[in-house]
Amino acid sequence: MSVAAAATWEMPTPYPEAEFHTKNIRLFAQDVETATGGSLKINVHSGQSLFKHPEIKRAVQTGQVQIAEMLMANLLNEDAIFGVDAVPFLASNYDEAAKLWKAQRGMVEARLAKQGMRLLYAVPWPGQGFYTKSPIASLADLKGVKFRTYNSATASMAELMGAVPTIVEAVEIPQAFSTGVVDAMVTSGATGLRTKAWDFASYFYDLNAWMPKNMVFVNERAWRSLSDAEREAVQKAAAAAEARGWTMSKEVSDSSSKELAAKGMKVESGSAELVSGLKDIGAKMAADWEKSAGADGAALLKAYRN
């Protein structure tokens, strides 16, 4: 391919440069450029600088950008299949998360394909936990608390806990706490570290409640405009990024609780009463999810549980 015909793909991601997902994407973009000899370049726009998180999927679908990353479970309201990894305590370690992704992947690919898009890869966040200013012994301690959530699944959980859900994007967390918009949040140890949670919260309850995935996906028309060699290069780079991303996620998971504790946060696994209450909520959310996901949801859970 001549230099004149070189293509540049614009790639928005809602996460900042310091996040391990973004670091992984930078490596993916480098791999693509190297493997194609510079005939395909991916220009990464981090931290919601090009599109806000809720706008990203539509931007890819309509061809405003060729490729993007977003949290898959944010599409739960559109189709339940996208949000199975947001059901609390369905998959709460990396082996379970990998099994769940194996059961889910083909269905996600089919749904994106119907809308003119193609999945490249997905990488989980470390297990989700609670950050609070005050200690919590049970769900009763969260009643009425302004609780940072990041999609409809986490908002549902907050409501079931008796908290007040407030959607706040990852890049806006420190400001939301400092201005009193929220007093507690659910997120991973990775995000807690990156947002310096010790500046605004005292406790981290490391619950490993669920492991939501970010997905990287492309516009099908843009994909078809590539040569066979370029498509092969992108697929190889995506497979490498998925494997590397899961490893990075595990490493961050292992280190983040220790680092938060070293910064002075009280890191706990949560009382039996708190975990039991959350598991009851998880069971209710799993039943609601299965109902809304229909036959495909039942098939997905059967494949996962077998």
C-alpha positions as CSV (number, residue, x, y, z in Angstrom):
1,M,0.0,0.0,0.0
2,S,1.4,3.4,-0.9
3,V,2.0,6.1,1.6
4,A,-0.6,8.3,-0.1
5,A,-3.2,5.6,0.6
6,A,-2.4,5.3,4.3
7,A,-5.4,5.3,6.5
8,T,-5.8,6.9,10.0
9,W,-8.5,5.7,12.3
10,E,-9.7,7.9,15.1
11,M,-10.2,6.1,18.4
12,P,-12.0,7.6,21.4
13,T,-11.9,6.0,24.9
14,P,-13.5,7.5,28.0
15,Y,-10.6,6.6,30.2
16,P,-7.5,8.7,31.0
17,E,-3.9,8.0,30.0
18,A,-2.9,6.6,33.4
19,E,-5.5,3.8,33.2
20,F,-4.2,0.3,32.3
21,H,-6.9,-0.1,29.6
22,T,-5.6,3.0,27.9
23,K,-2.0,1.9,28.2
24,N,-3.0,-1.4,26.6
25,I,-4.8,0.5,23.7
26,R,-1.6,2.5,23.1
27,L,0.3,-0.7,22.7
28,F,-2.4,-2.1,20.4
29,A,-2.3,1.0,18.2
30,Q,1.6,0.7,18.0
31,D,1.3,-3.0,17.1
32,V,-1.1,-2.2,14.3
33,E,1.0,0.6,12.9
34,T,4.2,-1.6,13.0
35,A,2.5,-4.7,11.5
36,T,1.0,-2.7,8.6
37,G,4.2,-0.8,7.9
38,G,2.4,2.4,8.7
39,S,-0.5,1.9,6.2
40,L,-2.9,2.0,9.1
41,K,-2.5,4.4,12.0
42,I,-4.8,4.6,15.1
43,N,-5.1,8.0,16.7
44,V,-6.2,7.4,20.3
45,H,-8.2,10.2,22.0
46,S,-8.3,9.4,25.8
47,G,-10.3,10.8,28.7
48,Q,-13.6,11.6,26.8
49,S,-11.7,14.2,24.8
50,L,-13.4,13.4,21.5
51,F,-16.7,11.9,22.6
52,K,-18.4,11.5,26.0
53,H,-18.8,7.9,27.1
54,P,-22.6,7.6,26.3
55,E,-21.9,9.0,22.8
56,I,-19.1,6.5,21.8
57,K,-21.1,3.6,20.5
58,R,-23.2,5.8,18.2
59,A,-20.1,7.5,16.9
60,V,-18.7,4.2,15.7
61,Q,-22.1,3.0,14.4
62,T,-22.6,6.1,12.3
63,G,-19.0,6.2,11.1
64,Q,-18.0,9.4,12.8
65,V,-15.0,7.4,14.1
66,Q,-13.7,4.1,12.9
67,I,-12.9,2.4,16.2
68,A,-13.5,2.9,20.0
69,E,-13.4,1.5,23.5
70,M,-16.3,1.6,26.0
71,L,-17.7,-0.3,29.0
72,M,-19.8,-3.1,27.4
73,A,-22.3,-3.2,30.3
74,N,-23.3,0.4,29.5
75,L,-25.4,-1.1,26.7
76,L,-27.4,-3.2,29.2
77,N,-30.6,-1.1,28.6
78,E,-30.3,-1.7,24.8
79,D,-29.8,-5.5,25.1
80,A,-29.3,-7.5,28.4
81,I,-26.6,-9.7,26.7
82,F,-24.1,-6.8,26.9
83,G,-24.6,-6.5,30.7
84,V,-24.3,-10.0,32.0
85,D,-20.9,-9.2,33.5
86,A,-22.5,-6.5,35.7
87,V,-24.6,-9.0,37.6
88,P,-23.2,-9.0,41.2
89,F,-21.5,-12.2,42.3
90,L,-22.2,-14.1,39.0
91,A,-18.4,-14.0,38.1
92,S,-16.1,-12.7,40.8
93,N,-12.7,-14.0,39.9
94,Y,-10.6,-14.1,36.7
95,D,-11.3,-17.8,35.9
96,E,-15.1,-17.2,36.2
97,A,-14.8,-14.0,34.2
98,A,-13.0,-15.9,31.4
99,K,-15.7,-18.6,31.4
100,L,-18.5,-16.0,31.3
101,W,-16.8,-14.1,28.4
102,K,-16.5,-17.4,26.4
103,A,-20.2,-17.9,26.8
104,Q,-21.1,-14.3,26.0
105,R,-18.7,-13.4,23.2
106,G,-20.5,-14.9,20.2
107,M,-23.8,-13.2,21.3
108,V,-22.0,-9.8,21.6
109,E,-20.4,-10.3,18.2
110,A,-23.8,-11.1,16.6
111,R,-25.5,-8.1,18.1
112,L,-22.7,-5.7,17.0
113,A,-22.7,-7.2,13.5
114,K,-26.4,-6.5,13.1
115,Q,-25.7,-2.8,13.8
116,G,-22.8,-2.6,11.4
117,M,-20.0,-3.1,13.9
118,R,-17.4,-5.7,14.7
119,L,-15.9,-6.7,18.1
120,L,-12.1,-6.8,18.3
121,Y,-11.4,-7.7,21.9
122,A,-12.5,-7.2,25.5
123,V,-10.7,-6.9,28.8
124,P,-12.1,-7.0,32.3
125,W,-11.7,-4.5,35.1
126,P,-10.5,-5.9,38.4
127,G,-13.3,-6.9,40.8
128,Q,-15.6,-4.1,41.9
129,G,-15.7,-2.8,45.5
130,F,-17.1,0.1,47.6
131,Y,-15.3,3.3,48.6
132,T,-16.8,5.1,51.5
133,K,-16.0,8.0,53.9
134,S,-17.5,6.1,56.9
135,P,-17.3,2.4,57.8
136,I,-20.2,0.2,56.6
137,A,-21.2,-2.9,58.5
138,S,-24.3,-3.7,56.6
139,L,-26.5,-2.4,53.7
140,A,-28.4,-0.3,56.3
141,D,-25.3,2.0,56.5
142,L,-25.7,2.9,52.9
143,K,-29.4,4.0,53.2
144,G,-29.7,7.5,51.7
145,V,-26.0,7.8,50.8
146,K,-25.3,9.6,47.5
147,F,-23.6,6.7,45.7
148,R,-21.5,7.1,42.5
149,T,-22.6,4.6,39.8
150,Y,-21.6,4.3,36.2
151,N,-24.4,2.6,34.3
152,S,-27.9,1.3,34.7
153,A,-26.8,-2.0,36.4
154,T,-24.9,-0.2,39.2
155,A,-27.7,2.3,39.5
156,S,-30.2,-0.6,40.0
157,M,-27.9,-2.1,42.7
158,A,-27.6,1.3,44.5
159,E,-31.4,1.6,44.5
160,L,-31.8,-1.9,45.9
161,M,-29.3,-1.0,48.7
162,G,-31.4,2.1,49.6
163,A,-28.6,4.4,48.4
164,V,-29.2,7.4,46.0
165,P,-27.6,6.5,42.6
166,T,-25.6,9.3,40.8
167,I,-24.0,8.5,37.5
168,V,-20.4,9.9,37.4
169,E,-17.9,9.1,34.8
170,A,-14.4,7.8,35.9
171,V,-12.6,11.0,34.9
172,E,-15.1,13.1,37.0
173,I,-14.8,11.1,40.3
174,P,-12.5,13.4,42.4
175,Q,-14.5,16.5,41.6
176,A,-17.8,14.7,42.4
177,F,-16.5,13.8,45.8
178,S,-15.0,17.2,46.5
179,T,-18.2,19.0,45.5
180,G,-20.5,16.7,47.6
181,V,-22.2,15.2,44.5
182,V,-21.4,11.8,45.9
183,D,-20.2,10.4,49.3
184,A,-19.5,6.8,48.3
185,M,-18.8,4.8,45.1
186,V,-18.5,1.4,43.5
187,T,-15.5,0.9,41.2
188,S,-12.3,-1.2,41.0
189,G,-9.1,-0.9,42.9
190,A,-7.5,0.3,39.7
191,T,-9.8,3.3,39.4
192,G,-9.4,4.0,43.2
193,L,-5.7,4.2,42.8
194,R,-5.8,6.3,39.7
195,T,-8.3,8.8,41.2
196,K,-6.3,9.0,44.5
197,A,-9.3,7.7,46.5
198,W,-7.5,8.3,49.8
199,D,-7.9,12.0,49.2
200,F,-11.7,11.7,49.5
201,A,-12.6,8.3,51.1
202,S,-11.3,6.4,54.1
203,Y,-12.5,2.8,53.4
204,F,-12.2,0.4,50.5
205,Y,-14.3,-2.8,50.7
206,D,-12.6,-5.2,48.3
207,L,-15.7,-7.2,47.4
208,N,-14.8,-8.6,44.0
209,A,-18.5,-8.3,43.4
210,W,-18.3,-8.4,39.6
211,M,-15.8,-7.8,36.8
212,P,-17.2,-5.6,34.0
213,K,-15.4,-5.6,30.6
214,N,-14.3,-2.8,28.3
215,M,-14.7,-3.7,24.6
216,V,-12.9,-2.4,21.6
217,F,-14.9,-2.5,18.4
218,V,-14.8,-1.1,14.8
219,N,-17.2,0.2,12.2
220,E,-17.8,-2.6,9.7
221,R,-17.5,-0.3,6.7
222,A,-14.1,0.9,7.9
223,W,-13.1,-2.7,8.5
224,R,-14.0,-3.7,4.9
225,S,-12.0,-0.7,3.5
226,L,-8.8,-2.4,4.8
227,S,-6.7,-4.8,2.7
228,D,-6.7,-8.5,3.7
229,A,-3.2,-8.0,5.1
230,E,-4.3,-5.0,7.2
231,R,-7.3,-6.9,8.6
232,E,-5.0,-9.8,9.6
233,A,-2.6,-7.4,11.3
234,V,-5.5,-5.8,13.3
235,Q,-6.9,-9.2,14.3
236,K,-3.5,-10.4,15.5
237,A,-2.9,-7.1,17.4
238,A,-6.4,-7.4,19.0
239,A,-5.7,-11.0,20.1
240,A,-2.4,-9.9,21.6
241,A,-4.1,-6.9,23.3
242,E,-6.9,-9.1,24.8
243,A,-4.3,-11.6,26.3
244,R,-2.1,-8.7,27.5
245,G,-5.0,-6.8,28.9
246,W,-6.3,-9.7,31.0
247,T,-2.7,-10.1,32.4
248,M,-2.5,-6.3,33.1
249,S,-5.9,-6.4,34.9
250,K,-4.8,-9.3,37.1
251,E,-1.5,-7.5,38.0
252,V,-3.4,-4.3,38.8
253,S,-5.9,-6.3,40.9
254,D,-3.1,-7.9,42.9
255,S,-1.3,-4.7,43.6
256,S,-4.1,-2.1,44.0
257,S,-5.5,-3.2,47.4
258,K,-1.9,-3.2,48.9
259,E,-1.2,0.3,47.4
260,L,-4.5,1.7,48.7
261,A,-3.7,0.4,52.2
262,A,-0.2,1.9,51.9
263,K,-1.8,5.3,51.2
264,G,-3.6,5.0,54.5
265,M,-7.0,3.6,53.4
266,K,-8.6,0.9,55.5
267,V,-9.0,-2.0,53.1
268,E,-11.5,-4.7,54.2
269,S,-13.3,-7.6,52.6
270,G,-16.6,-6.6,54.1
271,S,-18.6,-8.1,57.0
272,A,-20.5,-11.3,56.6
273,E,-23.7,-9.2,56.9
274,L,-22.7,-6.8,54.2
275,V,-21.7,-9.6,51.8
276,S,-24.8,-11.6,52.5
277,G,-27.0,-8.6,51.8
278,L,-25.2,-7.9,48.5
279,K,-25.4,-11.5,47.5
280,D,-29.2,-11.3,48.0
281,I,-29.3,-8.3,45.8
282,G,-27.1,-10.1,43.2
283,A,-29.5,-13.0,43.2
284,K,-32.4,-10.7,42.5
285,M,-30.5,-8.8,39.8
286,A,-29.5,-12.2,38.2
287,A,-33.2,-13.3,38.1
288,D,-34.2,-9.9,36.6
289,W,-31.4,-10.1,34.1
290,E,-32.3,-13.6,33.0
291,K,-35.9,-12.5,32.5
292,S,-35.0,-9.5,30.4
293,A,-32.4,-11.5,28.4
294,G,-34.9,-14.2,27.3
295,A,-33.9,-17.4,25.6
296,D,-30.4,-16.1,24.7
297,G,-29.8,-15.2,28.4
298,A,-30.9,-18.6,29.6
299,A,-28.6,-20.3,27.0
300,L,-25.7,-18.0,28.0
301,L,-26.1,-18.8,31.7
302,K,-26.4,-22.5,30.9
303,A,-23.2,-22.5,28.9
304,Y,-21.4,-20.5,31.6
305,R,-22.6,-22.8,34.5
306,N,-21.7,-26.0,32.6
